[in-house]
């Protein structure tokens, strides 16, 4: 699976961690722990990519790595 950027944050409203893959529109998951939310997101990302390929849609480009100065 391509290495897309993942953002994980806590949501007080949902009382859960939320993870997003910004390059994959609508690709989000939730979980009780960081580990759980990441595992859930990986499943959703695989499904997103599989569906895109089945529909003949190109996969989004992967953003460049962030660098810290």
N, C-alpha and C positions, 0 to 999 in steps of 0.2 A: 504494500500500500504506500502511495506517495506520502512524504512527510509534510503535511499541511500544518500550518500554525494552529495551535490550540490555546484558548484562553479559558482559565478556570477562575471562578469567583463565587463568593458566598451571596445568597439571596435571602434576606430576612423575610421577604414576602412569601417565598416558597419554603423557607426553613430547610434549605438544601444547598449543596454546591451545584453550580451550573457550569457547563462546559460548552464552548462554541468552537466551530471551525470556520472562521470568517470567510475563507475563500470558497466555501461550499454553502451557498445560500440556504438558510433554514436548517442547517445541520447543528442541532443542539441536543443536549441530554442533561439529566439531573441525577443526583446521587447523595447519599448520606455522608460519604467521605470523599476525599480527593481521589483515592484509588478507585472507588466505585464509580464515580462520575467519569473518570478517564476510561475505564473499561466499557461503560455504557456508550460513551461517545465513539469509541473505536468501532463498536458494532454498527452504530448509526452511520459512521463515515463509510464503512465497507458497503452498507446497503445503498448509500447515496451514490457511490462510485459505480457499483454494479448496475444500478438503474440507469445512470447516465450512459454507460457503455451499451447497455441493451437498447437504449433509445437512439444510439448513434450520436450522442452529444459529446463534444470535446470536454476534457477535464480542464478545470481552471489552472492557470499557472500557479506555481508555488512561489510565495513571497520570498524575497531574499532574507537571509538570516539577519537577525538584529545584532548590532555590535554595540558594546559598551565602552565608552571612553574613560 
